[in-house]
Amino acid sequence: MTFDEYNEKIAQIADELQAIADRTAQQALVGSANSSNPMFVQIMQRHAQLVKLSADLTERMIALMGRAA
């Protein structure tokens, strides 16, 4: 993975996380941001996946950069 590829993937993750934040805020406004709402649960699961993916990619990039130094 190149640094440019990493940046592109992280930007995509950030965009999706922002969309999740927007949807969650809308759900909160109407009182449906809770575990009884299957869509909310699905969104929160995707949020967790994206956060983990971001962390994994960052750790991988740090390791690659450490080897290049």
PQR file with spaces between the fields and no chain letter, atoms N, CA, C, O and H, PARSE charges and radii, in Angstrom:
ATOM       1  N    MET     1       0.859   -1.170    0.000 -0.4000 1.5000
ATOM       2  CA   MET     1       0.000    0.000    0.000 -0.0000 2.0000
ATOM       3  C    MET     1       0.907    1.236    0.000  0.5500 1.7000
ATOM       4  O    MET     1       1.837    1.350    0.799 -0.5500 1.4000
ATOM       5  N    THR     2       0.609    2.139   -0.909 -0.4000 1.5000
ATOM       6  CA   THR     2       1.346    3.395   -0.942 -0.0000 2.0000
ATOM       7  C    THR     2       0.676    4.398   -0.006  0.5500 1.7000
ATOM       8  O    THR     2      -0.456    4.201    0.437 -0.5500 1.4000
ATOM       9  H    THR     2      -0.146    2.046   -1.558  0.4000 1.0000
ATOM      10  N    PHE     3       1.402    5.481    0.283 -0.4000 1.5000
ATOM      11  CA   PHE     3       0.832    6.516    1.138 -0.0000 2.0000
ATOM      12  C    PHE     3      -0.395    7.150    0.484  0.5500 1.7000
ATOM      13  O    PHE     3      -1.359    7.489    1.171 -0.5500 1.4000
ATOM      14  H    PHE     3       2.321    5.641   -0.077  0.4000 1.0000
ATOM      15  N    ASP     4      -0.363    7.309   -0.837 -0.4000 1.5000
ATOM      16  CA   ASP     4      -1.525    7.859   -1.550 -0.0000 2.0000
ATOM      17  C    ASP     4      -2.733    6.927   -1.451  0.5500 1.7000
ATOM      18  O    ASP     4      -3.860    7.386   -1.268 -0.5500 1.4000
ATOM      19  H    ASP     4       0.420    7.033   -1.395  0.4000 1.0000
ATOM      20  N    GLU     5      -2.499    5.634   -1.572 -0.4000 1.5000
ATOM      21  CA   GLU     5      -3.587    4.659   -1.431 -0.0000 2.0000
ATOM      22  C    GLU     5      -4.168    4.705   -0.019  0.5500 1.7000
ATOM      23  O    GLU     5      -5.383    4.653    0.177 -0.5500 1.4000
ATOM      24  H    GLU     5      -1.582    5.262   -1.721  0.4000 1.0000
ATOM      25  N    TYR     6      -3.276    4.802    0.947 -0.4000 1.5000
ATOM      26  CA   TYR     6      -3.711    4.911    2.342 -0.0000 2.0000
ATOM      27  C    TYR     6      -4.592    6.155    2.523  0.5500 1.7000
ATOM      28  O    TYR     6      -5.682    6.074    3.088 -0.5500 1.4000
ATOM      29  H    TYR     6      -2.290    4.844    0.788  0.4000 1.0000
ATOM      30  N    ASN     7      -4.114    7.288    2.044 -0.4000 1.5000
ATOM      31  CA   ASN     7      -4.883    8.528    2.172 -0.0000 2.0000
ATOM      32  C    ASN     7      -6.245    8.428    1.509  0.5500 1.7000
ATOM      33  O    ASN     7      -7.237    8.922    2.046 -0.5500 1.4000
ATOM      34  H    ASN     7      -3.228    7.354    1.585  0.4000 1.0000
ATOM      35  N    GLU     8      -6.302    7.799    0.356 -0.4000 1.5000
ATOM      36  CA   GLU     8      -7.577    7.640   -0.350 -0.0000 2.0000
ATOM      37  C    GLU     8      -8.540    6.775    0.464  0.5500 1.7000
ATOM      38  O    GLU     8      -9.715    7.112    0.605 -0.5500 1.4000
ATOM      39  H    GLU     8      -5.497    7.398   -0.081  0.4000 1.0000
ATOM      40  N    LYS     9      -8.043    5.672    0.990 -0.4000 1.5000
ATOM      41  CA   LYS     9      -8.897    4.778    1.786 -0.0000 2.0000
ATOM      42  C    LYS     9      -9.378    5.468    3.064  0.5500 1.7000
ATOM      43  O    LYS     9     -10.543    5.345    3.442 -0.5500 1.4000
ATOM      44  H    LYS     9      -7.088    5.398    0.875  0.4000 1.0000
ATOM      45  N    ILE    10      -8.477    6.189    3.722 -0.4000 1.5000
ATOM      46  CA   ILE    10      -8.854    6.888    4.949 -0.0000 2.0000
ATOM      47  C    ILE    10      -9.883    7.977    4.644  0.5500 1.7000
ATOM      48  O    ILE    10     -10.799    8.198    5.436 -0.5500 1.4000
ATOM      49  H    ILE    10      -7.531    6.289    3.415  0.4000 1.0000
ATOM      50  N    ALA    11      -9.744    8.651    3.520 -0.4000 1.5000
ATOM      51  CA   ALA    11     -10.713    9.683    3.133 -0.0000 2.0000
ATOM      52  C    ALA    11     -12.082    9.059    2.879  0.5500 1.7000
ATOM      53  O    ALA    11     -13.102    9.629    3.266 -0.5500 1.4000
ATOM      54  H    ALA    11      -9.000    8.472    2.877  0.4000 1.0000
ATOM      55  N    GLN    12     -12.112    7.901    2.238 -0.4000 1.5000
ATOM      56  CA   GLN    12     -13.378    7.203    2.003 -0.0000 2.0000
ATOM      57  C    GLN    12     -14.031    6.803    3.322  0.5500 1.7000
ATOM      58  O    GLN    12     -15.241    6.946    3.493 -0.5500 1.4000
ATOM      59  H    GLN    12     -11.283    7.438    1.924  0.4000 1.0000
ATOM      60  N    ILE    13     -13.227    6.304    4.244 -0.4000 1.5000
ATOM      61  CA   ILE    13     -13.737    5.924    5.561 -0.0000 2.0000
ATOM      62  C    ILE    13     -14.295    7.150    6.274  0.5500 1.7000
ATOM      63  O    ILE    13     -15.374    7.092    6.863 -0.5500 1.4000
ATOM      64  H    ILE    13     -12.244    6.187    4.105  0.4000 1.0000
ATOM      65  N    ALA    14     -13.570    8.250    6.222 -0.4000 1.5000
ATOM      66  CA   ALA    14     -14.020    9.486    6.875 -0.0000 2.0000
ATOM      67  C    ALA    14     -15.346    9.964    6.286  0.5500 1.7000
ATOM      68  O    ALA    14     -16.229   10.410    7.018 -0.5500 1.4000
ATOM      69  H    ALA    14     -12.693    8.297    5.743  0.4000 1.0000
ATOM      70  N    ASP    15     -15.483    9.872    4.974 -0.4000 1.5000
ATOM      71  CA   ASP    15     -16.741   10.269    4.329 -0.0000 2.0000
ATOM      72  C    ASP    15     -17.904    9.400    4.799  0.5500 1.7000
ATOM      73  O    ASP    15     -18.990    9.902    5.088 -0.5500 1.4000
ATOM      74  H    ASP    15     -14.765    9.510    4.379  0.4000 1.0000
ATOM      75  N    GLU    16     -17.663    8.094    4.871 -0.4000 1.5000
ATOM      76  CA   GLU    16     -18.729    7.188    5.318 -0.0000 2.0000
ATOM      77  C    GLU    16     -19.055    7.413    6.795  0.5500 1.7000
ATOM      78  O    GLU    16     -20.220    7.359    7.190 -0.5500 1.4000
ATOM      79  H    GLU    16     -16.781    7.687    4.636  0.4000 1.0000
ATOM      80  N    LEU    17     -18.033    7.663    7.607 -0.4000 1.5000
ATOM      81  CA   LEU    17     -18.286    7.953    9.018 -0.0000 2.0000
ATOM      82  C    LEU    17     -19.092    9.243    9.177  0.5500 1.7000
ATOM      83  O    LEU    17     -19.947    9.334   10.058 -0.5500 1.4000
ATOM      84  H    LEU    17     -17.087    7.706    7.286  0.4000 1.0000
ATOM      85  N    GLN    18     -18.829   10.228    8.340 -0.4000 1.5000
ATOM      86  CA   GLN    18     -19.603   11.466    8.398 -0.0000 2.0000
ATOM      87  C    GLN    18     -21.060   11.205    8.025  0.5500 1.7000
ATOM      88  O    GLN    18     -21.970   11.743    8.656 -0.5500 1.4000
ATOM      89  H    GLN    18     -18.135   10.155    7.624  0.4000 1.0000
ATOM      90  N    ALA    19     -21.282   10.384    7.006 -0.4000 1.5000
ATOM      91  CA   ALA    19     -22.649   10.028    6.612 -0.0000 2.0000
ATOM      92  C    ALA    19     -23.357    9.300    7.751  0.5500 1.7000
ATOM      93  O    ALA    19     -24.539    9.535    7.999 -0.5500 1.4000
ATOM      94  H    ALA    19     -20.543    9.947    6.494  0.4000 1.0000
ATOM      95  N    ILE    20     -22.642    8.422    8.440 -0.4000 1.5000
ATOM      96  CA   ILE    20     -23.218    7.718    9.588 -0.0000 2.0000
ATOM      97  C    ILE    20     -23.575    8.716   10.681  0.5500 1.7000
ATOM      98  O    ILE    20     -24.642    8.620   11.287 -0.5500 1.4000
ATOM      99  H    ILE    20     -21.682    8.231    8.238  0.4000 1.0000
ATOM     100  N    ALA    21     -22.696    9.665   10.934 -0.4000 1.5000
ATOM     101  CA   ALA    21     -22.979   10.685   11.959 -0.0000 2.0000
ATOM     102  C    ALA    21     -24.230   11.481   11.594  0.5500 1.7000
ATOM     103  O    ALA    21     -25.058   11.773   12.457 -0.5500 1.4000
ATOM     104  H    ALA    21     -21.829    9.743   10.442  0.4000 1.0000
ATOM     105  N    ASP    22     -24.363   11.826   10.333 -0.4000 1.5000
ATOM     106  CA   ASP    22     -25.539   12.577    9.889 -0.0000 2.0000
ATOM     107  C    ASP    22     -26.822   11.760   10.071  0.5500 1.7000
ATOM     108  O    ASP    22     -27.831   12.275   10.553 -0.5500 1.4000
ATOM     109  H    ASP    22     -23.691   11.589    9.632  0.4000 1.0000
ATOM     110  N    ARG    23     -26.774   10.480    9.679 -0.4000 1.5000
ATOM     111  CA   ARG    23     -27.960    9.618    9.841 -0.0000 2.0000
ATOM     112  C    ARG    23     -28.303    9.408   11.308  0.5500 1.7000
ATOM     113  O    ARG    23     -29.473    9.422   11.690 -0.5500 1.4000
ATOM     114  H    ARG    23     -25.954   10.061    9.287  0.4000 1.0000
ATOM     115  N    THR    24     -27.279    9.214   12.123 -0.4000 1.5000
ATOM     116  CA   THR    24     -27.503    9.019   13.547 -0.0000 2.0000
ATOM     117  C    THR    24     -28.122   10.264   14.177  0.5500 1.7000
ATOM     118  O    THR    24     -29.019   10.162   15.013 -0.5500 1.4000
ATOM     119  H    THR    24     -26.328    9.202   11.813  0.4000 1.0000
ATOM     120  N    ALA    25     -27.643   11.427   13.777 -0.4000 1.5000
ATOM     121  CA   ALA    25     -28.207   12.681   14.289 -0.0000 2.0000
ATOM     122  C    ALA    25     -29.684   12.804   13.904  0.5500 1.7000
ATOM     123  O    ALA    25     -30.508   13.225   14.715 -0.5500 1.4000
ATOM     124  H    ALA    25     -26.914   11.510   13.098  0.4000 1.0000
ATOM     125  N    GLN    26     -30.008   12.439   12.680 -0.4000 1.5000
ATOM     126  CA   GLN    26     -31.410   12.484   12.245 -0.0000 2.0000
ATOM     127  C    GLN    26     -32.258   11.521   13.068  0.5500 1.7000
ATOM     128  O    GLN    26     -33.371   11.852   13.476 -0.5500 1.4000
ATOM     129  H    GLN    26     -29.339   12.097   12.021  0.4000 1.0000
ATOM     130  N    GLN    27     -31.723   10.330   13.307 -0.4000 1.5000
ATOM     131  CA   GLN    27     -32.458    9.360   14.107 -0.0000 2.0000
ATOM     132  C    GLN    27     -32.636    9.868   15.534  0.5500 1.7000
ATOM     133  O    GLN    27     -33.692    9.670   16.135 -0.5500 1.4000
ATOM     134  H    GLN    27     -30.818   10.061   12.975  0.4000 1.0000
ATOM     135  N    ALA    28     -31.631   10.508   16.067 -0.4000 1.5000
ATOM     136  CA   ALA    28     -31.720   11.038   17.433 -0.0000 2.0000
ATOM     137  C    ALA    28     -32.804   12.111   17.518  0.5500 1.7000
ATOM     138  O    ALA    28     -33.537   12.188   18.503 -0.5500 1.4000
ATOM     139  H    ALA    28     -30.774   10.669   15.579  0.4000 1.0000
ATOM     140  N    LEU    29     -32.896   12.928   16.490 -0.4000 1.5000
ATOM     141  CA   LEU    29     -33.902   13.997   16.491 -0.0000 2.0000
ATOM     142  C    LEU    29     -35.329   13.457   16.522  0.5500 1.7000
ATOM     143  O    LEU    29     -36.224   14.084   17.088 -0.5500 1.4000
ATOM     144  H    LEU    29     -32.301   12.866   15.689  0.4000 1.0000
ATOM     145  N    VAL    30     -35.535   12.296   15.915 -0.4000 1.5000
ATOM     146  CA   VAL    30     -36.883   11.724   15.918 -0.0000 2.0000
ATOM     147  C    VAL    30     -37.056   10.647   16.989  0.5500 1.7000
ATOM     148  O    VAL    30     -38.100   10.002   17.075 -0.5500 1.4000
ATOM     149  H    VAL    30     -34.807   11.787   15.455  0.4000 1.0000
ATOM     150  N    GLY    31     -36.018   10.466   17.801 -0.4000 1.5000
ATOM     151  CA   GLY    31     -36.123    9.529   18.915 -0.0000 2.0000
ATOM     152  C    GLY    31     -35.974    8.067   18.547  0.5500 1.7000
ATOM     153  O    GLY    31     -36.425    7.197   19.291 -0.5500 1.4000
ATOM     154  H    GLY    31     -35.169   10.990   17.731  0.4000 1.0000
ATOM     155  N    SER    32     -35.345    7.775   17.405 -0.4000 1.5000
ATOM     156  CA   SER    32     -35.217    6.369   17.002 -0.0000 2.0000
ATOM     157  C    SER    32     -33.771    5.870   17.042  0.5500 1.7000
ATOM     158  O    SER    32     -33.475    4.797   16.517 -0.5500 1.4000
ATOM     159  H    SER    32     -34.978    8.482   16.800  0.4000 1.0000
ATOM     160  N    ALA    33     -32.874    6.635   17.658 -0.4000 1.5000
ATOM     161  CA   ALA    33     -31.480    6.217   17.762 -0.0000 2.0000
ATOM     162  C    ALA    33     -31.315    5.358   19.009  0.5500 1.7000
ATOM     163  O    ALA    33     -30.751    5.789   20.016 -0.5500 1.4000
ATOM     164  H    ALA    33     -33.115    7.507   18.085  0.4000 1.0000
ATOM     165  N    ASN    34     -31.820    4.136   18.915 -0.4000 1.5000
ATOM     166  CA   ASN    34     -31.722    3.214   20.044 -0.0000 2.0000
ATOM     167  C    ASN    34     -31.676    1.783   19.540  0.5500 1.7000
ATOM     168  O    ASN    34     -31.914    1.523   18.361 -0.5500 1.4000
ATOM     169  H    ASN    34     -32.278    3.786   18.098  0.4000 1.0000
ATOM     170  N    SER    35     -31.372    0.865   20.431 -0.4000 1.5000
ATOM     171  CA   SER    35     -31.155   -0.531   20.035 -0.0000 2.0000
ATOM     172  C    SER    35     -32.407   -1.258   19.571  0.5500 1.7000
ATOM     173  O    SER    35     -32.313   -2.377   19.067 -0.5500 1.4000
ATOM     174  H    SER    35     -31.178    1.076   21.389  0.4000 1.0000
ATOM     175  N    SER    36     -33.573   -0.651   19.728 -0.4000 1.5000
ATOM     176  CA   SER    36     -34.783   -1.294   19.210 -0.0000 2.0000
ATOM     177  C    SER    36     -34.996   -0.981   17.733  0.5500 1.7000
ATOM     178  O    SER    36     -35.887   -1.549   17.101 -0.5500 1.4000
ATOM     179  H    SER    36     -33.649    0.258   20.137  0.4000 1.0000
ATOM     180  N    ASN    37     -34.191   -0.090   17.183 -0.4000 1.5000
ATOM     181  CA   ASN    37     -34.280    0.272   15.773 -0.0000 2.0000
ATOM     182  C    ASN    37     -33.217   -0.517   15.002  0.5500 1.7000
ATOM     183  O    ASN    37     -32.025   -0.251   15.152 -0.5500 1.4000
ATOM     184  H    ASN    37     -33.468    0.372   17.696  0.4000 1.0000
ATOM     185  N    PRO    38     -33.639   -1.487   14.178 -0.5600 1.5000
ATOM     186  CA   PRO    38     -32.662   -2.306   13.439  0.2800 2.0000
ATOM     187  C    PRO    38     -31.732   -1.473   12.550  0.5500 1.7000
ATOM     188  O    PRO    38     -30.565   -1.830   12.388 -0.5500 1.4000
ATOM     189  N    MET    39     -32.217   -0.387   11.980 -0.4000 1.5000
ATOM     190  CA   MET    39     -31.367    0.445   11.134 -0.0000 2.0000
ATOM     191  C    MET    39     -30.270    1.121   11.970  0.5500 1.7000
ATOM     192  O    MET    39     -29.126    1.232   11.529 -0.5500 1.4000
ATOM     193  H    MET    39     -33.165   -0.097   12.111  0.4000 1.0000
ATOM     194  N    PHE    40     -30.626    1.565   13.164 -0.4000 1.5000
ATOM     195  CA   PHE    40     -29.633    2.169   14.058 -0.0000 2.0000
ATOM     196  C    PHE    40     -28.567    1.146   14.430  0.5500 1.7000
ATOM     197  O    PHE    40     -27.375    1.453   14.408 -0.5500 1.4000
ATOM     198  H    PHE    40     -31.555    1.475   13.522  0.4000 1.0000
ATOM     199  N    VAL    41     -28.990   -0.060   14.767 -0.4000 1.5000
ATOM     200  CA   VAL    41     -28.053   -1.126   15.133 -0.0000 2.0000
ATOM     201  C    VAL    41     -27.113   -1.412   13.961  0.5500 1.7000
ATOM     202  O    VAL    41     -25.905   -1.562   14.148 -0.5500 1.4000
ATOM     203  H    VAL    41     -29.959   -0.309   14.784  0.4000 1.0000
ATOM     204  N    GLN    42     -27.669   -1.486   12.767 -0.4000 1.5000
ATOM     205  CA   GLN    42     -26.858   -1.738   11.571 -0.0000 2.0000
ATOM     206  C    GLN    42     -25.842   -0.609   11.351  0.5500 1.7000
ATOM     207  O    GLN    42     -24.678   -0.867   11.042 -0.5500 1.4000
ATOM     208  H    GLN    42     -28.650   -1.364   12.615  0.4000 1.0000
ATOM     209  N    ILE    43     -26.282    0.617   11.510 -0.4000 1.5000
ATOM     210  CA   ILE    43     -25.391    1.764   11.340 -0.0000 2.0000
ATOM     211  C    ILE    43     -24.268    1.732   12.371  0.5500 1.7000
ATOM     212  O    ILE    43     -23.116    2.013   12.041 -0.5500 1.4000
ATOM     213  H    ILE    43     -27.227    0.826   11.761  0.4000 1.0000
ATOM     214  N    MET    44     -24.592    1.396   13.605 -0.4000 1.5000
ATOM     215  CA   MET    44     -23.568    1.350   14.651 -0.0000 2.0000
ATOM     216  C    MET    44     -22.577    0.210   14.409  0.5500 1.7000
ATOM     217  O    MET    44     -21.389    0.343   14.704 -0.5500 1.4000
ATOM     218  H    MET    44     -25.528    1.168   13.873  0.4000 1.0000
ATOM     219  N    GLN    45     -23.066   -0.908   13.874 -0.4000 1.5000
ATOM     220  CA   GLN    45     -22.161   -2.002   13.537 -0.0000 2.0000
ATOM     221  C    GLN    45     -21.206   -1.576   12.423  0.5500 1.7000
ATOM     222  O    GLN    45     -20.013   -1.875   12.473 -0.5500 1.4000
ATOM     223  H    GLN    45     -24.031   -1.016   13.634  0.4000 1.0000
ATOM     224  N    ARG    46     -21.735   -0.879   11.420 -0.4000 1.5000
ATOM     225  CA   ARG    46     -20.886   -0.392   10.331 -0.0000 2.0000
ATOM     226  C    ARG    46     -19.877    0.629   10.864  0.5500 1.7000
ATOM     227  O    ARG    46     -18.724    0.646   10.433 -0.5500 1.4000
ATOM     228  H    ARG    46     -22.705   -0.636   11.379  0.4000 1.0000
ATOM     229  N    HIS    47     -20.305    1.471   11.790 -0.4000 1.5000
ATOM     230  CA   HIS    47     -19.407    2.447   12.403 -0.0000 2.0000
ATOM     231  C    HIS    47     -18.233    1.724   13.062  0.5500 1.7000
ATOM     232  O    HIS    47     -17.078    2.105   12.871 -0.5500 1.4000
ATOM     233  H    HIS    47     -21.242    1.458   12.140  0.4000 1.0000
ATOM     234  N    ALA    48     -18.526    0.703   13.821 -0.4000 1.5000
ATOM     235  CA   ALA    48     -17.474   -0.054   14.504 -0.0000 2.0000
ATOM     236  C    ALA    48     -16.524   -0.696   13.492  0.5500 1.7000
ATOM     237  O    ALA    48     -15.309   -0.693   13.692 -0.5500 1.4000
ATOM     238  H    ALA    48     -19.464    0.393   13.976  0.4000 1.0000
ATOM     239  N    GLN    49     -17.072   -1.244   12.411 -0.4000 1.5000
ATOM     240  CA   GLN    49     -16.237   -1.845   11.371 -0.0000 2.0000
ATOM     241  C    GLN    49     -15.295   -0.812   10.755  0.5500 1.7000
ATOM     242  O    GLN    49     -14.114   -1.085   10.541 -0.5500 1.4000
ATOM     243  H    GLN    49     -18.059   -1.247   12.248  0.4000 1.0000
ATOM     244  N    LEU    50     -15.829    0.371   10.474 -0.4000 1.5000
ATOM     245  CA   LEU    50     -15.025    1.414    9.839 -0.0000 2.0000
ATOM     246  C    LEU    50     -13.933    1.918   10.770  0.5500 1.7000
ATOM     247  O    LEU    50     -12.810    2.168   10.330 -0.5500 1.4000
ATOM     248  H    LEU    50     -16.788    0.592   10.647  0.4000 1.0000
ATOM     249  N    VAL    51     -14.249    2.069   12.048 -0.4000 1.5000
ATOM     250  CA   VAL    51     -13.240    2.519   13.015 -0.0000 2.0000
ATOM     251  C    VAL    51     -12.123    1.485   13.103  0.5500 1.7000
ATOM     252  O    VAL    51     -10.947    1.848   13.128 -0.5500 1.4000
ATOM     253  H    VAL    51     -15.161    1.866   12.405  0.4000 1.0000
ATOM     254  N    LYS    52     -12.473    0.211   13.150 -0.4000 1.5000
ATOM     255  CA   LYS    52     -11.464   -0.851   13.192 -0.0000 2.0000
ATOM     256  C    LYS    52     -10.637   -0.860   11.916  0.5500 1.7000
ATOM     257  O    LYS    52      -9.414   -0.986   11.974 -0.5500 1.4000
ATOM     258  H    LYS    52     -13.429   -0.084   13.131  0.4000 1.0000
ATOM     259  N    LEU    53     -11.283   -0.731   10.769 -0.4000 1.5000
ATOM     260  CA   LEU    53     -10.569   -0.707    9.500 -0.0000 2.0000
ATOM     261  C    LEU    53      -9.594    0.471    9.458  0.5500 1.7000
ATOM     262  O    LEU    53      -8.454    0.322    9.020 -0.5500 1.4000
ATOM     263  H    LEU    53     -12.277   -0.629   10.721  0.4000 1.0000
ATOM     264  N    SER    54     -10.037    1.618    9.905 -0.4000 1.5000
ATOM     265  CA   SER    54      -9.177    2.799    9.943 -0.0000 2.0000
ATOM     266  C    SER    54      -7.954    2.548   10.817  0.5500 1.7000
ATOM     267  O    SER    54      -6.831    2.863   10.424 -0.5500 1.4000
ATOM     268  H    SER    54     -10.964    1.739   10.261  0.4000 1.0000
ATOM     269  N    ALA    55      -8.168    1.991   11.983 -0.4000 1.5000
ATOM     270  CA   ALA    55      -7.054    1.696   12.891 -0.0000 2.0000
ATOM     271  C    ALA    55      -6.099    0.673   12.278  0.5500 1.7000
ATOM     272  O    ALA    55      -4.880    0.822   12.364 -0.5500 1.4000
ATOM     273  H    ALA    55      -9.080    1.735   12.303  0.4000 1.0000
ATOM     274  N    ASP    56      -6.660   -0.359   11.662 -0.4000 1.5000
ATOM     275  CA   ASP    56      -5.821   -1.386   11.031 -0.0000 2.0000
ATOM     276  C    ASP    56      -4.982   -0.803    9.898  0.5500 1.7000
ATOM     277  O    ASP    56      -3.791   -1.093    9.784 -0.5500 1.4000
ATOM     278  H    ASP    56      -7.650   -0.480   11.592  0.4000 1.0000
ATOM     279  N    LEU    57      -5.609    0.020    9.062 -0.4000 1.5000
ATOM     280  CA   LEU    57      -4.883    0.651    7.955 -0.0000 2.0000
ATOM     281  C    LEU    57      -3.779    1.567    8.472  0.5500 1.7000
ATOM     282  O    LEU    57      -2.676    1.590    7.927 -0.5500 1.4000
ATOM     283  H    LEU    57      -6.577    0.256    9.154  0.4000 1.0000
ATOM     284  N    THR    58      -4.080    2.314    9.517 -0.4000 1.5000
ATOM     285  CA   THR    58      -3.092    3.229   10.077 -0.0000 2.0000
ATOM     286  C    THR    58      -1.911    2.462   10.674  0.5500 1.7000
ATOM     287  O    THR    58      -0.757    2.838   10.470 -0.5500 1.4000
ATOM     288  H    THR    58      -4.976    2.295    9.959  0.4000 1.0000
ATOM     289  N    GLU    59      -2.200    1.398   11.402 -0.4000 1.5000
ATOM     290  CA   GLU    59      -1.122    0.576   11.956 -0.0000 2.0000
ATOM     291  C    GLU    59      -0.270   -0.010   10.846  0.5500 1.7000
ATOM     292  O    GLU    59       0.956   -0.047   10.946 -0.5500 1.4000
ATOM     293  H    GLU    59      -3.138    1.092   11.567  0.4000 1.0000
ATOM     294  N    ARG    60      -0.924   -0.467    9.787 -0.4000 1.5000
ATOM     295  CA   ARG    60      -0.197   -1.036    8.647 -0.0000 2.0000
ATOM     296  C    ARG    60       0.693    0.014    7.988  0.5500 1.7000
ATOM     297  O    ARG    60       1.845   -0.263    7.655 -0.5500 1.4000
ATOM     298  H    ARG    60      -1.920   -0.437    9.706  0.4000 1.0000
ATOM     299  N    MET    61       0.159    1.213    7.802 -0.4000 1.5000
ATOM     300  CA   MET    61       0.935    2.268    7.163 -0.0000 2.0000
ATOM     301  C    MET    61       2.110    2.682    8.040  0.5500 1.7000
ATOM     302  O    MET    61       3.206    2.923    7.534 -0.5500 1.4000
ATOM     303  H    MET    61      -0.777    1.438    8.072  0.4000 1.0000
ATOM     304  N    ILE    62       1.892    2.766    9.346 -0.4000 1.5000
ATOM     305  CA   ILE    62       2.982    3.105   10.257 -0.0000 2.0000
ATOM     306  C    ILE    62       4.090    2.056   10.177  0.5500 1.7000
ATOM     307  O    ILE    62       5.274    2.395   10.170 -0.5500 1.4000
ATOM     308  H    ILE    62       1.001    2.570    9.757  0.4000 1.0000
ATOM     309  N    ALA    63       3.703    0.792   10.116 -0.4000 1.5000
ATOM     310  CA   ALA    63       4.685   -0.282   10.013 -0.0000 2.0000
ATOM     311  C    ALA    63       5.465   -0.169    8.702  0.5500 1.7000
ATOM     312  O    ALA    63       6.684   -0.336    8.679 -0.5500 1.4000
ATOM     313  H    ALA    63       2.741    0.518   10.121  0.4000 1.0000
ATOM     314  N    LEU    64       4.753    0.115    7.617 -0.4000 1.5000
ATOM     315  CA   LEU    64       5.425    0.261    6.323 -0.0000 2.0000
ATOM     316  C    LEU    64       6.385    1.456    6.326  0.5500 1.7000
ATOM     317  O    LEU    64       7.483    1.384    5.773 -0.5500 1.4000
ATOM     318  H    LEU    64       3.762    0.251    7.636  0.4000 1.0000
ATOM     319  N    MET    65       5.970    2.519    6.937 -0.4000 1.5000
ATOM     320  CA   MET    65       6.817    3.707    7.005 -0.0000 2.0000
ATOM     321  C    MET    65       8.045    3.451    7.878  0.5500 1.7000
ATOM     322  O    MET    65       9.132    3.954    7.594 -0.5500 1.4000
ATOM     323  H    MET    65       5.078    2.578    7.387  0.4000 1.0000
ATOM     324  N    GLY    66       7.867    2.675    8.930 -0.4000 1.5000
ATOM     325  CA   GLY    66       8.990    2.334    9.807 -0.0000 2.0000
ATOM     326  C    GLY    66      10.033    1.497    9.097  0.5500 1.7000
ATOM     327  O    GLY    66      11.229    1.643    9.347 -0.5500 1.4000
ATOM     328  H    GLY    66       6.984    2.267    9.162  0.4000 1.0000
ATOM     329  N    ARG    67       9.583    0.621    8.213 -0.4000 1.5000
ATOM     330  CA   ARG    67      10.520   -0.207    7.448 -0.0000 2.0000
ATOM     331  C    ARG    67      11.268    0.612    6.408  0.5500 1.7000
ATOM     332  O    ARG    67      12.411    0.307    6.068 -0.5500 1.4000
ATOM     333  H    ARG    67       8.611    0.503    8.010  0.4000 1.0000
ATOM     334  N    ALA    68      10.605    1.665    5.900 -0.4000 1.5000
ATOM     335  CA   ALA    68      11.221    2.485    4.856 -0.0000 2.0000
ATOM     336  C    ALA    68      12.251    3.454    5.435  0.5500 1.7000
ATOM     337  O    ALA    68      13.104    3.965    4.709 -0.5500 1.4000
ATOM     338  H    ALA    68       9.677    1.912    6.176  0.4000 1.0000
ATOM     339  N    ALA    69      12.169    3.702    6.735 -0.4000 1.5000
ATOM     340  CA   ALA    69      13.060    4.700    7.348 -0.0000 2.0000
ATOM     341  C    ALA    69      14.448    4.160    7.586  0.5500 1.7000
ATOM     342  O    ALA    69      15.311    4.876    8.094 -0.5500 1.4000
ATOM     343  H    ALA    69      11.476    3.287    7.324  0.4000 1.0000
